[in-house]
Every structure is written in C-alpha cells, then in structure tokens.
Amino acid sequence: MDKKTISRDGTPIAYERHGDGPTVVLVGGAMCTGATLAPLAEALSDRFGAITYDRRGRGGSGDTAPFAVAREVEDIAALIEASGGSAALYGISSGGALALEAASSGLPVREVAVYETPFAVDEGAAGQRAAYTERLTELLGEDRRGDAVELFLSLVGTPPEMIAGVRMSHAWPGMEAIAPTLAYDNAAMGESGVPRERLAALSLPLLSIAGDASPAWMREAARSVAEAAPNGSYRTLEGQTHMVDPQVLAPVLAQFFRANG
C-alpha cells in the first residue's frame, strides 16, 4: 500500500488506487487485506479508479480502541474524501455488510454492489452465528489467535484436514496477526439476519450477486438483500463459488457501475 489517509479518529488507513476513472472502493471480508482484492482492482482499472485498502487492524493500517462498526464507516468516508469526494462501493462476504452499512450512513456513495454477504436466512443459521460470536469473544479475550482463526475457518465450512494444512503453511502467521479483526467482521454482520429495514431506506442502486455453484442459503441471502432494497437487483454468476474469479466478476461490476454512475 503506497498511500495513507487519516480516518476521523486518527487511525491511518493504507490504500492503493488502480486506474484513473470514477472511484470504486473495494471492501474486503474477513481475513482479507487490500492485496486480496488487488486482482479485481486491476481488472477494473481500465475503466475505474479502483481503491483497495487494508481495513483497520490489518496490513499497513493502524487500529484505535475501542472498536465500533461506525469507525470502519469513517474509514471508508476518509477514502472517499481522499479520492475525489464520491464513490461506488463493492464489498465481498462480510465486507459486503460493511459496504451496505456505509451506503446507508449518508456517505457520498453513487451505487453499491455486494457479493455473497452471508446473512442468516433461517433460525438454524442465526443460532450458529450466535454460538460463533460467543466462542470467538472467548478465544480473542484469551488471545488464542490461532484457535480463533480455526473457529472462523470451521464456520465457513473448511474441512479439518484443510485447516491442519493451513496451520502448517507460510500464510498462518499473517492470519494469526489479523485474527482480532474477526470480531470486527462479526460486528459488521449485525444481528446476522438481512437488515431489511435498513435496506428499505436505501434509495441508491444496489446489485447483490452470488455464484450459482455456491450453497443455496448463500444465494437466498443474496437474493433477499436485493429484494429488501427499493432499487435492488440480483444476479448469479455461472460456475462461481464464494471464491469468485475476478475476471468473471469485473465485467458485471463494470456494467452496473457504468449504467448507474
């Protein structure tokens, strides 16, 4: 990250701009840094100024206690201000929940697109999220970062043998380093269900996307986000899962942003 802006509470936020067109801020999900979304930013850079950034507590960005989701919204506000004063937003997974919150908070946002924001769509999923919140809080309170990362990986369906492999990989120390931010993503998800009232008051264009090879509940959550917003639309991407291919996603985002920008 070669640039920094200062958020309202004094926290430095590291970011990069890819391209020189209209600004699009890309919001990563849990365990992501700005580098995670760099391939998507590059795929958009011929038409947009795509901003990737390290969310607070990650990579080159700072962190300031106490945490609140509103502080992350202020981080996005600082990025928009540093990048021309208005922007479109794109968020993936729990970063989608943060993007929706930012768009609903009165920031100068033109439109917002999200990919597979994992809101709970039934009581069973809501109960699982509540149990995860309780256990995550306990593990982070004891500074058991590795166990917190393992808990998250289990939540998203990573098989035990794959988790064991990740623990032995060169990526593991970096994952442990940003483990406390798992609580930030969990907070961004709110009460875990689709925030229908919040979305009903969101008048700007919204695109909610899912991969047609993802689990049915994830597609249902994405559809519910679109249906809750007055100007929401829903789209699936053929053959895609939660690990969406940037080269497949970028043209869809570009079409949406051009049509509504």
ROVODREN-200896 format. One line per 4 residues: their letters; for each residue x, y, z of C-alpha. Coordinates in Angstrom, 1 decimal. Layout:
! residues N
a	X,Y,Z | ...
This chain:
! residues 261
mdkk	0.0,0.0,0.0 | 1.7,3.2,-1.1 | -0.8,5.8,0.2 | -2.4,6.6,3.6
tisr	-5.3,8.6,4.6 | -6.3,9.5,8.2 | -9.7,8.4,9.5 | -11.8,10.6,11.8
dgtp	-10.4,9.0,15.0 | -6.8,9.5,13.8 | -6.3,6.0,12.5 | -4.1,5.8,9.4
iaye	-5.6,3.7,6.6 | -3.3,2.3,3.9 | -4.7,2.2,0.4 | -3.8,2.0,-3.3
rhgd	-5.6,3.4,-6.4 | -5.7,1.3,-9.5 | -6.6,3.3,-12.6 | -7.8,6.9,-13.1
gptv	-11.6,6.7,-13.7 | -14.6,7.1,-11.4 | -13.7,5.9,-7.9 | -14.8,2.4,-6.7
vlvg	-13.9,1.4,-3.2 | -13.4,-2.3,-2.8 | -14.2,-3.6,0.7 | -12.7,-7.0,1.7
gamc	-14.2,-9.6,4.0 | -12.9,-11.5,7.0 | -9.2,-12.4,6.9 | -8.7,-10.2,3.8
tgat	-6.2,-7.4,3.3 | -6.1,-4.9,0.4 | -3.9,-7.3,-1.5 | -6.7,-9.8,-1.6
lapl	-8.8,-7.6,-3.9 | -5.9,-6.3,-6.0 | -6.6,-8.7,-8.9 | -10.2,-7.4,-9.1
aeal	-9.0,-3.8,-8.9 | -6.6,-4.4,-11.8 | -9.4,-6.0,-13.8 | -11.5,-2.8,-13.2
sdrf	-8.6,-0.3,-13.6 | -9.1,0.3,-17.3 | -12.5,1.9,-16.6 | -12.4,2.9,-13.0
gait	-10.1,4.2,-10.2 | -10.4,1.1,-8.0 | -9.4,1.6,-4.4 | -8.0,-1.3,-2.4
ydrr	-7.2,-0.8,1.3 | -6.2,-2.5,4.4 | -9.2,-2.4,6.8 | -8.2,-1.2,10.3
grgg	-6.1,-3.7,12.3 | -4.7,-5.2,9.1 | -1.6,-4.8,7.0 | -0.4,-1.2,6.7
sgdt	-3.4,0.3,8.5 | -3.5,1.3,12.2 | -6.1,0.4,14.8 | -7.6,2.5,17.6
apfa	-9.6,1.2,20.5 | -12.4,0.9,21.2 | -13.7,-0.6,18.0 | -17.1,0.2,16.5
vare	-18.5,-0.5,13.1 | -19.0,3.2,12.8 | -15.2,3.7,12.8 | -14.9,1.4,9.8
vedi	-17.6,3.5,8.1 | -15.5,6.6,8.9 | -12.5,4.8,7.3 | -14.5,4.4,4.0
aali	-15.5,8.1,4.3 | -11.9,9.1,4.6 | -11.0,7.0,1.5 | -13.8,8.6,-0.5
easg	-12.7,12.1,0.6 | -9.1,11.4,-0.4 | -10.2,10.0,-3.8 | -12.4,12.8,-5.2
gsaa	-15.4,13.1,-2.9 | -17.8,10.4,-4.2 | -17.5,6.7,-5.0 | -19.2,3.5,-5.8
lygi	-18.8,0.7,-3.2 | -18.2,-3.0,-3.7 | -18.0,-5.4,-0.8 | -17.4,-9.2,-0.7
ssgg	-18.7,-11.5,2.1 | -18.8,-9.7,5.4 | -17.2,-6.7,3.7 | -20.5,-6.5,1.8
alal	-22.3,-5.9,5.1 | -19.8,-3.1,5.9 | -20.4,-1.6,2.4 | -24.1,-1.7,2.9
eaas	-23.8,0.0,6.2 | -21.6,2.7,4.7 | -24.0,3.2,1.8 | -26.8,3.6,4.4
sglp	-25.0,6.0,6.5 | -25.2,9.1,4.3 | -21.8,8.9,2.7 | -21.5,10.3,-0.9
vrev	-22.0,6.9,-2.5 | -23.3,6.6,-6.1 | -24.2,2.9,-6.0 | -23.2,-0.3,-4.1
avye	-22.6,-3.9,-5.2 | -22.1,-6.8,-2.9 | -21.1,-10.4,-3.4 | -22.5,-13.2,-1.2
tpfa	-22.9,-11.3,2.1 | -23.5,-14.2,4.4 | -26.6,-13.1,6.3 | -28.6,-15.8,8.0
vdeg	-31.8,-16.8,6.3 | -33.2,-19.3,8.9 | -33.2,-19.8,12.6 | -30.6,-22.6,12.4
aagq	-28.1,-20.3,10.8 | -28.8,-17.5,13.3 | -28.2,-19.9,16.2 | -24.9,-21.0,14.7
raay	-23.8,-17.3,14.3 | -24.8,-16.7,18.0 | -22.7,-19.6,19.1 | -19.8,-18.5,17.0
terl	-20.0,-15.0,18.4 | -19.8,-16.3,22.0 | -16.9,-18.6,21.3 | -15.0,-16.0,19.2
tell	-15.3,-13.5,22.0 | -13.9,-16.0,24.5 | -11.0,-17.0,22.3 | -9.9,-13.5,21.5
gedr	-10.3,-12.5,25.1 | -7.7,-15.1,25.9 | -5.5,-14.1,23.0 | -5.8,-17.5,21.4
rgda	-5.5,-16.2,17.9 | -4.8,-19.4,16.2 | -7.8,-21.1,17.7 | -9.9,-18.0,16.7
velf	-8.8,-18.4,13.1 | -9.5,-22.1,13.2 | -13.0,-21.4,14.6 | -13.7,-19.0,11.7
lslv	-12.4,-21.5,9.1 | -14.7,-24.1,10.6 | -17.6,-21.7,10.5 | -17.2,-21.2,6.7
gtpp	-17.0,-24.9,6.1 | -13.3,-25.6,5.7 | -12.6,-29.3,6.3 | -10.5,-30.2,9.4
emia	-7.7,-31.7,7.2 | -7.5,-28.5,5.2 | -7.4,-26.4,8.4 | -4.5,-28.5,9.6
gvrm	-2.7,-27.9,6.3 | -3.3,-24.1,6.6 | -1.9,-24.1,10.1 | 1.4,-25.5,8.7
shaw	1.5,-23.1,5.8 | 3.5,-19.9,5.4 | 0.2,-17.9,5.4 | -0.6,-18.9,9.0
pgme	1.4,-16.2,10.9 | -0.3,-13.5,8.8 | -3.7,-14.9,9.6 | -3.0,-15.0,13.3
aiap	-1.7,-11.4,13.1 | -5.1,-10.1,12.0 | -7.2,-12.6,14.0 | -8.6,-9.8,16.3
tlay	-10.3,-8.3,13.2 | -12.6,-11.4,13.0 | -14.6,-9.6,15.8 | -14.8,-6.5,13.5
dnaa	-16.3,-8.5,10.7 | -18.7,-10.3,13.1 | -19.9,-6.9,14.4 | -20.4,-5.7,10.8
mges	-22.8,-8.6,10.3 | -25.1,-7.1,13.0 | -27.8,-9.4,14.2 | -26.8,-11.9,11.5
gvpr	-30.1,-11.6,9.5 | -30.7,-9.5,6.4 | -31.1,-5.8,7.7 | -34.4,-5.3,5.8
erla	-35.4,-2.0,7.5 | -32.0,-0.5,6.8 | -32.1,-1.7,3.2 | -35.6,-0.5,2.7
alsl	-34.4,3.1,3.3 | -31.5,2.8,0.9 | -32.6,4.6,-2.3 | -29.4,4.2,-4.4
plls	-28.9,1.4,-6.9 | -27.8,-1.9,-5.4 | -26.6,-5.0,-7.0 | -26.4,-8.2,-5.0
iagd	-24.5,-11.1,-6.6 | -24.0,-14.8,-5.9 | -22.3,-17.7,-7.6 | -24.7,-20.3,-8.9
aspa	-22.3,-23.0,-7.6 | -22.4,-21.6,-4.0 | -24.7,-23.1,-1.4 | -28.4,-22.5,-1.8
wmre	-28.6,-20.5,1.5 | -26.0,-18.1,0.3 | -27.8,-17.5,-3.0 | -31.0,-16.9,-0.9
aars	-29.3,-14.4,1.3 | -28.0,-12.5,-1.8 | -31.5,-12.5,-3.3 | -33.0,-11.3,0.0
vaea	-30.6,-8.3,0.1 | -31.7,-7.3,-3.4 | -35.4,-7.7,-2.6 | -35.2,-5.6,0.5
apng	-33.8,-2.5,-1.3 | -36.1,-0.3,-3.4 | -33.6,-0.2,-6.3 | -32.0,-3.6,-5.7
syrt	-31.3,-6.2,-8.3 | -30.0,-9.7,-8.1 | -27.7,-11.7,-10.3 | -25.9,-15.1,-10.3
legq	-22.6,-15.9,-11.9 | -22.4,-19.2,-13.7 | -20.0,-21.7,-12.2 | -18.8,-19.3,-9.5
thmv	-18.5,-20.0,-5.8 | -17.6,-17.8,-2.8 | -14.1,-17.7,-4.2 | -15.2,-15.7,-7.2
dpqv	-13.0,-15.3,-10.3 | -12.1,-11.6,-10.6 | -12.1,-11.9,-14.4 | -15.7,-13.1,-14.3
lapv	-16.9,-10.6,-11.7 | -15.2,-7.5,-13.1 | -17.3,-7.1,-16.3 | -20.5,-7.5,-14.3
laqf	-19.5,-4.8,-11.8 | -18.3,-2.5,-14.6 | -21.6,-2.8,-16.4 | -23.5,-2.0,-13.2
fran	-21.4,0.9,-12.3 | -21.4,2.4,-15.8 | -25.2,2.1,-16.1 | -25.8,3.8,-12.8
g	-22.8,6.2,-12.5
